[in-house]
Amino acid sequence: MAAFGLAGAQAGDARAGRQKLTTCQGCHGLDGLSKNPEAPNLAGQIENYLVRSLAAYKSGERKNESMNIVAKDLSDEDIADVAAYYASIQVDVLPP
């Protein structure tokens, strides 16, 4: 069973994740706020959701040409760290 089985047992290091964002920030931004209308905002997203999504892109279970290419080279530790970083960003939501 992979480190990211259904329990998502491996906790990521947000500081390390910030250092690994070079490829991610092109679409999702260093602050997790996308500058690209085709890419979602990741700031404040649930960590386990990000881990599972990246693992699914890596395995090919989830399809997106850019994400499949980027995710294939990520280690389980990279995935955990990047997810921890984006999840650690505080997002304030203001109702209209």
N, CA, C and O atoms as CSV, one atom per row, in Angstrom:
chain,resi,resn,atom,element,x,y,z
A,1,MET,N,N,0.847,-1.182,0.000
A,1,MET,CA,C,0.000,0.000,0.000
A,1,MET,C,C,0.887,1.238,0.000
A,1,MET,O,O,1.865,1.302,0.745
A,2,ALA,N,N,0.553,2.211,-0.823
A,2,ALA,CA,C,1.327,3.448,-0.896
A,2,ALA,C,C,1.199,4.230,0.405
A,2,ALA,O,O,0.281,4.008,1.194
A,3,ALA,N,N,2.136,5.145,0.609
A,3,ALA,CA,C,2.118,5.969,1.818
A,3,ALA,C,C,0.828,6.780,1.921
A,3,ALA,O,O,0.447,7.202,3.013
A,4,PHE,N,N,0.161,6.997,0.800
A,4,PHE,CA,C,-1.055,7.800,0.804
A,4,PHE,C,C,-2.281,6.936,0.631
A,4,PHE,O,O,-3.183,7.286,-0.130
A,5,GLY,N,N,-2.329,5.822,1.319
A,5,GLY,CA,C,-3.524,5.008,1.305
A,5,GLY,C,C,-4.702,5.835,1.790
A,5,GLY,O,O,-4.557,7.043,1.976
A,6,LEU,N,N,-5.801,5.260,1.990
A,6,LEU,CA,C,-7.000,6.000,2.366
A,6,LEU,C,C,-6.820,6.816,3.631
A,6,LEU,O,O,-7.502,7.826,3.802
A,7,ALA,N,N,-5.931,6.417,4.518
A,7,ALA,CA,C,-5.729,7.157,5.759
A,7,ALA,C,C,-4.850,8.386,5.561
A,7,ALA,O,O,-4.875,9.282,6.404
A,8,GLY,N,N,-4.066,8.466,4.472
A,8,GLY,CA,C,-3.188,9.612,4.249
A,8,GLY,C,C,-2.212,9.783,5.391
A,8,GLY,O,O,-2.065,10.886,5.918
A,9,ALA,N,N,-1.540,8.709,5.787
A,9,ALA,CA,C,-0.770,8.659,7.016
A,9,ALA,C,C,0.421,9.612,7.092
A,9,ALA,O,O,0.791,10.016,8.194
A,10,GLN,N,N,1.017,9.975,6.006
A,10,GLN,CA,C,2.241,10.770,6.048
A,10,GLN,C,C,1.920,12.261,6.166
A,10,GLN,O,O,1.235,12.828,5.315
A,11,ALA,N,N,2.420,12.880,7.224
A,11,ALA,CA,C,2.216,14.324,7.408
A,11,ALA,C,C,3.308,15.076,6.664
A,11,ALA,O,O,4.471,14.672,6.668
A,12,GLY,N,N,2.925,16.164,6.031
A,12,GLY,CA,C,3.885,16.942,5.267
A,12,GLY,C,C,4.493,18.063,6.077
A,12,GLY,O,O,4.006,18.416,7.151
A,13,ASP,N,N,5.573,18.618,5.541
A,13,ASP,CA,C,6.294,19.734,6.141
A,13,ASP,C,C,6.039,20.966,5.271
A,13,ASP,O,O,6.554,21.060,4.157
A,14,ALA,N,N,5.250,21.900,5.777
A,14,ALA,CA,C,4.866,23.088,5.005
A,14,ALA,C,C,6.084,23.915,4.586
A,14,ALA,O,O,6.120,24.431,3.469
A,15,ARG,N,N,7.072,24.046,5.456
A,15,ARG,CA,C,8.277,24.823,5.099
A,15,ARG,C,C,9.014,24.178,3.930
A,15,ARG,O,O,9.440,24.858,2.996
A,16,ALA,N,N,9.156,22.875,3.997
A,16,ALA,CA,C,9.806,22.163,2.899
A,16,ALA,C,C,8.978,22.278,1.629
A,16,ALA,O,O,9.522,22.405,0.532
A,17,GLY,N,N,7.655,22.234,1.783
A,17,GLY,CA,C,6.765,22.346,0.632
A,17,GLY,C,C,6.933,23.665,-0.100
A,17,GLY,O,O,6.912,23.706,-1.330
A,18,ARG,N,N,7.098,24.738,0.653
A,18,ARG,CA,C,7.286,26.054,0.031
A,18,ARG,C,C,8.527,26.071,-0.865
A,18,ARG,O,O,8.545,26.743,-1.896
A,19,GLN,N,N,9.547,25.337,-0.471
A,19,GLN,CA,C,10.787,25.288,-1.246
A,19,GLN,C,C,10.655,24.440,-2.519
A,19,GLN,O,O,11.511,24.507,-3.401
A,20,LYS,N,N,9.600,23.659,-2.611
A,20,LYS,CA,C,9.420,22.729,-3.733
A,20,LYS,C,C,8.414,23.226,-4.768
A,20,LYS,O,O,8.030,22.467,-5.658
A,21,LEU,N,N,7.985,24.466,-4.674
A,21,LEU,CA,C,6.888,24.965,-5.496
A,21,LEU,C,C,7.281,25.561,-6.839
A,21,LEU,O,O,6.426,26.123,-7.523
A,22,THR,N,N,8.507,25.461,-7.229
A,22,THR,CA,C,8.941,26.137,-8.451
A,22,THR,C,C,8.040,25.843,-9.636
A,22,THR,O,O,7.653,26.763,-10.357
A,23,THR,N,N,7.709,24.614,-9.845
A,23,THR,CA,C,6.852,24.238,-10.969
A,23,THR,C,C,5.401,24.632,-10.718
A,23,THR,O,O,4.715,25.089,-11.632
A,24,CYS,N,N,4.937,24.460,-9.503
A,24,CYS,CA,C,3.534,24.728,-9.157
A,24,CYS,C,C,3.169,26.203,-9.293
A,24,CYS,O,O,2.078,26.543,-9.751
A,25,GLN,N,N,4.091,27.070,-8.890
A,25,GLN,CA,C,3.747,28.490,-8.814
A,25,GLN,C,C,3.477,29.113,-10.176
A,25,GLN,O,O,2.849,30.169,-10.242
A,26,GLY,N,N,3.918,28.509,-11.242
A,26,GLY,CA,C,3.624,29.030,-12.570
A,26,GLY,C,C,2.131,29.127,-12.845
A,26,GLY,O,O,1.675,30.073,-13.487
A,27,CYS,N,N,1.378,28.164,-12.367
A,27,CYS,CA,C,-0.076,28.159,-12.571
A,27,CYS,C,C,-0.852,28.510,-11.303
A,27,CYS,O,O,-1.848,29.231,-11.356
A,28,HIS,N,N,-0.386,27.994,-10.161
A,28,HIS,CA,C,-1.139,28.129,-8.920
A,28,HIS,C,C,-0.649,29.269,-8.033
A,28,HIS,O,O,-1.295,29.594,-7.037
A,29,GLY,N,N,0.474,29.874,-8.376
A,29,GLY,CA,C,1.015,30.975,-7.594
A,29,GLY,C,C,1.687,30.504,-6.321
A,29,GLY,O,O,1.265,29.508,-5.733
A,30,LEU,N,N,2.733,31.206,-5.882
A,30,LEU,CA,C,3.421,30.860,-4.648
A,30,LEU,C,C,2.475,30.979,-3.465
A,30,LEU,O,O,2.586,30.238,-2.487
A,31,ASP,N,N,1.548,31.915,-3.565
A,31,ASP,CA,C,0.582,32.126,-2.484
A,31,ASP,C,C,-0.659,31.245,-2.632
A,31,ASP,O,O,-1.596,31.354,-1.841
A,32,GLY,N,N,-0.667,30.374,-3.644
A,32,GLY,CA,C,-1.799,29.473,-3.842
A,32,GLY,C,C,-2.988,30.102,-4.526
A,32,GLY,O,O,-4.034,29.471,-4.681
A,33,LEU,N,N,-2.828,31.357,-4.940
A,33,LEU,CA,C,-3.897,32.048,-5.658
A,33,LEU,C,C,-3.524,32.074,-7.131
A,33,LEU,O,O,-2.582,32.753,-7.540
A,34,SER,N,N,-4.268,31.335,-7.904
A,34,SER,CA,C,-3.954,31.124,-9.302
A,34,SER,C,C,-3.976,32.404,-10.119
A,34,SER,O,O,-4.868,33.240,-9.974
A,35,LYS,N,N,-2.983,32.541,-10.974
A,35,LYS,CA,C,-2.946,33.642,-11.933
A,35,LYS,C,C,-3.471,33.169,-13.292
A,35,LYS,O,O,-3.630,33.958,-14.224
A,36,ASN,N,N,-3.732,31.881,-13.378
A,36,ASN,CA,C,-4.159,31.223,-14.605
A,36,ASN,C,C,-5.638,30.832,-14.459
A,36,ASN,O,O,-5.984,30.080,-13.548
A,37,PRO,N,N,-6.505,31.325,-15.333
A,37,PRO,CA,C,-7.933,31.006,-15.196
A,37,PRO,C,C,-8.255,29.512,-15.355
A,37,PRO,O,O,-9.347,29.076,-14.988
A,38,GLU,N,N,-7.329,28.740,-15.889
A,38,GLU,CA,C,-7.540,27.305,-16.068
A,38,GLU,C,C,-7.078,26.492,-14.862
A,38,GLU,O,O,-7.333,25.290,-14.796
A,39,ALA,N,N,-6.399,27.133,-13.907
A,39,ALA,CA,C,-5.857,26.424,-12.748
A,39,ALA,C,C,-6.580,26.875,-11.475
A,39,ALA,O,O,-6.840,28.065,-11.299
A,40,PRO,N,N,-6.900,25.941,-10.600
A,40,PRO,CA,C,-7.620,26.308,-9.377
A,40,PRO,C,C,-6.719,26.960,-8.335
A,40,PRO,O,O,-5.503,26.771,-8.338
A,41,ASN,N,N,-7.336,27.727,-7.450
A,41,ASN,CA,C,-6.641,28.233,-6.274
A,41,ASN,C,C,-6.410,27.057,-5.337
A,41,ASN,O,O,-7.290,26.213,-5.165
A,42,LEU,N,N,-5.233,26.999,-4.735
A,42,LEU,CA,C,-4.922,25.914,-3.811
A,42,LEU,C,C,-4.776,26.394,-2.373
A,42,LEU,O,O,-4.769,25.578,-1.451
A,43,ALA,N,N,-4.661,27.692,-2.167
A,43,ALA,CA,C,-4.490,28.246,-0.822
A,43,ALA,C,C,-5.657,27.842,0.071
A,43,ALA,O,O,-6.822,28.009,-0.291
A,44,GLY,N,N,-5.323,27.307,1.241
A,44,GLY,CA,C,-6.342,26.955,2.216
A,44,GLY,C,C,-7.107,25.682,1.902
A,44,GLY,O,O,-8.044,25.335,2.621
A,45,GLN,N,N,-6.726,24.983,0.845
A,45,GLN,CA,C,-7.417,23.741,0.483
A,45,GLN,C,C,-7.118,22.676,1.539
A,45,GLN,O,O,-6.086,22.746,2.206
A,46,ILE,N,N,-7.979,21.722,1.694
A,46,ILE,CA,C,-7.801,20.651,2.668
A,46,ILE,C,C,-6.595,19.793,2.262
A,46,ILE,O,O,-6.500,19.316,1.131
A,47,GLU,N,N,-5.684,19.615,3.217
A,47,GLU,CA,C,-4.418,18.927,2.935
A,47,GLU,C,C,-4.616,17.533,2.360
A,47,GLU,O,O,-3.978,17.182,1.367
A,48,ASN,N,N,-5.482,16.735,2.961
A,48,ASN,CA,C,-5.688,15.373,2.481
A,48,ASN,C,C,-6.251,15.353,1.057
A,48,ASN,O,O,-5.919,14.472,0.263
A,49,TYR,N,N,-7.103,16.328,0.742
A,49,TYR,CA,C,-7.629,16.426,-0.621
A,49,TYR,C,C,-6.489,16.684,-1.607
A,49,TYR,O,O,-6.433,16.069,-2.672
A,50,LEU,N,N,-5.582,17.594,-1.249
A,50,LEU,CA,C,-4.445,17.893,-2.132
A,50,LEU,C,C,-3.545,16.669,-2.305
A,50,LEU,O,O,-3.098,16.375,-3.414
A,51,VAL,N,N,-3.285,15.967,-1.221
A,51,VAL,CA,C,-2.453,14.761,-1.284
A,51,VAL,C,C,-3.091,13.731,-2.219
A,51,VAL,O,O,-2.430,13.175,-3.095
A,52,ARG,N,N,-4.369,13.493,-2.017
A,52,ARG,CA,C,-5.058,12.487,-2.836
A,52,ARG,C,C,-5.111,12.910,-4.305
A,52,ARG,O,O,-4.957,12.078,-5.199
A,53,SER,N,N,-5.326,14.188,-4.548
A,53,SER,CA,C,-5.381,14.681,-5.929
A,53,SER,C,C,-4.035,14.538,-6.614
A,53,SER,O,O,-3.959,14.054,-7.743
A,54,LEU,N,N,-2.968,14.955,-5.938
A,54,LEU,CA,C,-1.632,14.830,-6.531
A,54,LEU,C,C,-1.258,13.377,-6.769
A,54,LEU,O,O,-0.665,13.044,-7.796
A,55,ALA,N,N,-1.601,12.512,-5.826
A,55,ALA,CA,C,-1.321,11.080,-5.997
A,55,ALA,C,C,-2.104,10.522,-7.194
A,55,ALA,O,O,-1.586,9.685,-7.933
A,56,ALA,N,N,-3.329,10.974,-7.387
A,56,ALA,CA,C,-4.142,10.515,-8.516
A,56,ALA,C,C,-3.584,11.033,-9.840
A,56,ALA,O,O,-3.615,10.315,-10.839
A,57,TYR,N,N,-3.078,12.260,-9.865
A,57,TYR,CA,C,-2.421,12.768,-11.081
A,57,TYR,C,C,-1.151,11.962,-11.353
A,57,TYR,O,O,-0.868,11.610,-12.498
A,58,LYS,N,N,-0.394,11.674,-10.306
A,58,LYS,CA,C,0.855,10.924,-10.455
A,58,LYS,C,C,0.601,9.530,-11.033
A,58,LYS,O,O,1.335,9.072,-11.909
A,59,SER,N,N,-0.439,8.862,-10.539
A,59,SER,CA,C,-0.731,7.498,-10.991
A,59,SER,C,C,-1.426,7.473,-12.356
A,59,SER,O,O,-1.491,6.429,-13.004
A,60,GLY,N,N,-1.948,8.633,-12.790
A,60,GLY,CA,C,-2.687,8.687,-14.039
A,60,GLY,C,C,-4.177,8.440,-13.854
A,60,GLY,O,O,-4.941,8.501,-14.817
A,61,GLU,N,N,-4.597,8.161,-12.612
A,61,GLU,CA,C,-6.017,7.946,-12.325
A,61,GLU,C,C,-6.817,9.214,-12.626
A,61,GLU,O,O,-7.943,9.140,-13.116
A,62,ARG,N,N,-6.242,10.357,-12.336
A,62,ARG,CA,C,-6.867,11.644,-12.630
A,62,ARG,C,C,-6.128,12.247,-13.814
A,62,ARG,O,O,-4.897,12.242,-13.841
A,63,LYS,N,N,-6.856,12.765,-14.790
A,63,LYS,CA,C,-6.251,13.215,-16.043
A,63,LYS,C,C,-6.235,14.736,-16.181
A,63,LYS,O,O,-7.265,15.401,-16.068
A,64,ASN,N,N,-5.054,15.258,-16.426
A,64,ASN,CA,C,-4.835,16.634,-16.823
A,64,ASN,C,C,-3.427,16.651,-17.391
A,64,ASN,O,O,-2.469,16.322,-16.691
A,65,GLU,N,N,-3.295,17.029,-18.645
A,65,GLU,CA,C,-2.008,16.921,-19.323
A,65,GLU,C,C,-0.868,17.551,-18.526
A,65,GLU,O,O,0.173,16.923,-18.333
A,66,SER,N,N,-1.053,18.764,-18.072
A,66,SER,CA,C,0.017,19.449,-17.333
A,66,SER,C,C,0.275,18.793,-15.980
A,66,SER,O,O,1.424,18.548,-15.612
A,67,MET,N,N,-0.788,18.511,-15.246
A,67,MET,CA,C,-0.623,17.946,-13.912
A,67,MET,C,C,-0.046,16.537,-13.947
A,67,MET,O,O,0.739,16.180,-13.069
A,68,ASN,N,N,-0.410,15.737,-14.927
A,68,ASN,CA,C,0.146,14.392,-15.022
A,68,ASN,C,C,1.655,14.442,-15.261
A,68,ASN,O,O,2.402,13.624,-14.724
A,69,ILE,N,N,2.093,15.401,-16.064
A,69,ILE,CA,C,3.532,15.553,-16.334
A,69,ILE,C,C,4.264,15.993,-15.071
A,69,ILE,O,O,5.300,15.427,-14.721
A,70,VAL,N,N,3.731,16.997,-14.390
A,70,VAL,CA,C,4.376,17.533,-13.187
A,70,VAL,C,C,4.377,16.501,-12.061
A,70,VAL,O,O,5.403,16.292,-11.413
A,71,ALA,N,N,3.258,15.869,-11.829
A,71,ALA,CA,C,3.115,14.970,-10.684
A,71,ALA,C,C,3.919,13.684,-10.819
A,71,ALA,O,O,4.291,13.087,-9.809
A,72,LYS,N,N,4.190,13.252,-12.027
A,72,LYS,CA,C,4.884,11.965,-12.195
A,72,LYS,C,C,6.262,11.953,-11.549
A,72,LYS,O,O,6.748,10.890,-11.164
A,73,ASP,N,N,6.899,13.108,-11.422
A,73,ASP,CA,C,8.233,13.174,-10.841
A,73,ASP,C,C,8.242,13.506,-9.349
A,73,ASP,O,O,9.311,13.615,-8.749
A,74,LEU,N,N,7.066,13.666,-8.748
A,74,LEU,CA,C,7.005,13.983,-7.320
A,74,LEU,C,C,7.112,12.719,-6.477
A,74,LEU,O,O,6.473,11.709,-6.770
A,75,SER,N,N,7.923,12.787,-5.434
A,75,SER,CA,C,7.983,11.681,-4.480
A,75,SER,C,C,6.784,11.811,-3.530
A,75,SER,O,O,6.110,12.841,-3.516
A,76,ASP,N,N,6.523,10.780,-2.749
A,76,ASP,CA,C,5.454,10.849,-1.754
A,76,ASP,C,C,5.734,11.981,-0.772
A,76,ASP,O,O,4.813,12.675,-0.341
A,77,GLU,N,N,6.996,12.166,-0.421
A,77,GLU,CA,C,7.373,13.253,0.494
A,77,GLU,C,C,7.101,14.618,-0.135
A,77,GLU,O,O,6.588,15.518,0.531
A,78,ASP,N,N,7.444,14.775,-1.420
A,78,ASP,CA,C,7.163,16.034,-2.120
A,78,ASP,C,C,5.669,16.341,-2.093
A,78,ASP,O,O,5.266,17.468,-1.804
A,79,ILE,N,N,4.857,15.340,-2.394
A,79,ILE,CA,C,3.408,15.512,-2.415
A,79,ILE,C,C,2.910,15.953,-1.038
A,79,ILE,O,O,2.125,16.895,-0.930
A,80,ALA,N,N,3.365,15.274,0.003
A,80,ALA,CA,C,2.940,15.611,1.363
A,80,ALA,C,C,3.355,17.032,1.729
A,80,ALA,O,O,2.580,17.768,2.339
A,81,ASP,N,N,4.577,17.420,1.359
A,81,ASP,CA,C,5.092,18.743,1.714
A,81,ASP,C,C,4.368,19.861,0.970
A,81,ASP,O,O,4.006,20.873,1.570
A,82,VAL,N,N,4.158,19.687,-0.312
A,82,VAL,CA,C,3.456,20.705,-1.109
A,82,VAL,C,C,2.015,20.848,-0.617
A,82,VAL,O,O,1.507,21.962,-0.488
A,83,ALA,N,N,1.365,19.725,-0.344
A,83,ALA,CA,C,-0.009,19.771,0.163
A,83,ALA,C,C,-0.057,20.482,1.517
A,83,ALA,O,O,-0.960,21.278,1.772
A,84,ALA,N,N,0.911,20.194,2.374
A,84,ALA,CA,C,0.955,20.842,3.694
A,84,ALA,C,C,1.146,22.346,3.542
A,84,ALA,O,O,0.534,23.124,4.275
A,85,TYR,N,N,1.981,22.760,2.606
A,85,TYR,CA,C,2.211,24.195,2.410
A,85,TYR,C,C,0.932,24.899,1.947
A,85,TYR,O,O,0.495,25.869,2.568
A,86,TYR,N,N,0.347,24.419,0.878
A,86,TYR,CA,C,-0.858,25.089,0.373
A,86,TYR,C,C,-1.987,25.058,1.401
A,86,TYR,O,O,-2.735,26.029,1.521
A,87,ALA,N,N,-2.123,23.959,2.143
A,87,ALA,CA,C,-3.170,23.866,3.164
A,87,ALA,C,C,-2.921,24.832,4.325
A,87,ALA,O,O,-3.863,25.256,4.993
A,88,SER,N,N,-1.661,25.178,4.562
A,88,SER,CA,C,-1.330,26.051,5.696
A,88,SER,C,C,-1.603,27.520,5.422
A,88,SER,O,O,-1.571,28.332,6.347
A,89,ILE,N,N,-1.869,27.879,4.177
A,89,ILE,CA,C,-2.131,29.277,3.828
A,89,ILE,C,C,-3.528,29.642,4.303
A,89,ILE,O,O,-4.507,28.983,3.953
A,90,GLN,N,N,-3.609,30.677,5.089
A,90,GLN,CA,C,-4.906,31.121,5.610
A,90,GLN,C,C,-5.638,31.921,4.541
A,90,GLN,O,O,-5.066,32.813,3.913
A,91,VAL,N,N,-6.890,31.594,4.347
A,91,VAL,CA,C,-7.735,32.298,3.386
A,91,VAL,C,C,-8.926,32.882,4.142
A,91,VAL,O,O,-9.615,32.178,4.881
A,92,ASP,N,N,-9.147,34.140,3.949
A,92,ASP,CA,C,-10.315,34.796,4.543
A,92,ASP,C,C,-11.388,34.933,3.474
A,92,ASP,O,O,-11.135,35.434,2.378
A,93,VAL,N,N,-12.571,34.487,3.805
A,93,VAL,CA,C,-13.692,34.561,2.874
A,93,VAL,C,C,-14.643,35.644,3.381
A,93,VAL,O,O,-15.091,35.613,4.527
A,94,LEU,N,N,-14.935,36.582,2.520
A,94,LEU,CA,C,-15.837,37.674,2.884
A,94,LEU,C,C,-17.111,37.552,2.079
A,94,LEU,O,O,-17.069,37.641,0.851
A,95,PRO,N,N,-18.243,37.350,2.733
A,95,PRO,CA,C,-19.485,37.251,1.979
A,95,PRO,C,C,-19.824,38.601,1.328
A,95,PRO,O,O,-19.426,39.654,1.826
A,96,PRO,N,N,-20.548,38.557,0.232
A,96,PRO,CA,C,-20.870,39.797,-0.477
A,96,PRO,C,C,-21.764,40.722,0.360
A,96,PRO,O,O,-22.126,41.807,-0.094
